Amino acid sequence: MFFPITKPILESMTDQNHYPDLSPVSTGLKGKCPRCGRGSLFNGFLEIAEKCSSCELDFEFADAGDGATWFVMVIASTLTMGAVLWVEFSYQPAYWVHALVAIPLALGLPLLLLRPGKAILVNQQYKTEAAPGQIDLDK
């Protein structure tokens, strides 16, 4: 049996935007919108924009909290201490050489990792539809 598609159904089907299933990691590393992958996620260095400039997605849901900061601190401090210990055990240089190695790593790595880390967490939050926990008092 054949059921014809009526005009209102066709119009509602063509008015809807269909977005591809994008990886939170790839869009986060680029700092792009988690829904369309085109608009910028940030207004400044770490300030989340109000909405996507391309698909108009409202970024009100975005709350990375301290998650990105914690991950960046762990990764950056581990890499910095690894580099300092490698230099010490390999060359046993003077203290000023340690300063030349440790200070740029300790300052540069967090600056390089914080923006993509925050974007990945926000994009993962969008993909999984994460929201603050709520207590159901009706039970």
N, C-alpha and C positions, 0 to 999 in steps of 0.2 A: 504494500500500500504506500502511496506517495503522499507526503504532507508538504504542501508548498510553504515556503518561508514568506511570511508577510512583510510588508514594507517597514513597519515599526521595529520588528526584530532585526532586520538588516541595518537600519539606521543606528540602532543601539550597538550593534556589533562593530560597525565601522568607526563610531565615535570613541571607542575605548582605545587607549594606548597600550600596546603590548611591549614590555621591556624584557630583554634577555636576562637569563640567570647569570649574573656576574660574580666572579670570585671576590670576596672581601679583601683578600691579600693583594690581588693585582690592582683593584681600584684604590685600595688604601695606599699602596706604594706610590701611586700616581697622584694621590690627594684628590681624587674625583668622587663624584656623587655615587652612592651605593646602588641607586636604582637605574640610572641611565649610563653612567660611566663617562659622561661628557662634562658636566658642570663642575666647578670647583667646590670642594668641601669647606675650604677655609676662606676667611676674610683677610686675615693677617697671617702672622707666623703660626700661631696656635689657636686663634679665635675661630670658632665654627661659624659659618655663614648662617643667615636666617633661613634661606631656602636656596635650592639649586637654580642657577641661572638658565639652565637648559630645560629641565622637565618640571620645574616649580615644586619639587618635593620639599616639604617643610621639615627642617632639621631640628624641630623642637624636641624630638625623641632622643637626640644625641646627648649622651652623658657618659663620657669615658671615665669620669672620676679620676682617681689616682692610679688606675690600672696601667696606663701607658708609662707613667712616671716610674712605677715600681719595676716594670719589665726593663725599661731603659737603664735604670740604676744598676740592676743585677747584671745585665749584659755588658754595659760600659765598664763597670768596676772590675768584672772578671777579666775582660780583655786588657784593661789597663794594667792590672796587677800581673797578669800573665806576661805582658810585654816587659814590665819592669823586672820581674824575676828572671826572664829569659836573658835580658841584657846583663843582669847581675851575675848569673851563673856562667854565661858564655864569655864575657869580657872583663868583669870586675872593674868597671870604670870608676872615675871620680863621681862625687855626688852631683856636680853640675850636669853631667851627662844624663843621670837619672832624671834630673829636672827637665832637661830638653826632651826626654822621651815621655815622661809621665804627665807633665802639665798640658801639652797639646792634646794628648789622648783623653785625659780626664775632662777637658773642656770641650773638645771637638766631637767626640763620640756621642755624648748626650744631645748636643745640638743637631747632629746629623740624624739621630735615631728617634727623637721625640715626636716630630711631626708625622712621619710615616707610622710610628707605633700608635699614636692617637687615632689616626685615620683608619688603620686596620681594625682597631677595637670598635670604633663608631660604625664602620661598615659591617662588621660582624654582628653588632647589636641590631642593625637594620635587617640583616638577612635572617636572623633567628627570632626576630620580633620580641627581643628581650624588653622587659618592663620591670619597674620596681615591684617588689613583692607586696601582696595585699592579704590581710587577714579576713577571712570570711566569718563574721560574727553570728551568722544565721544557724550555724551548726550546733 
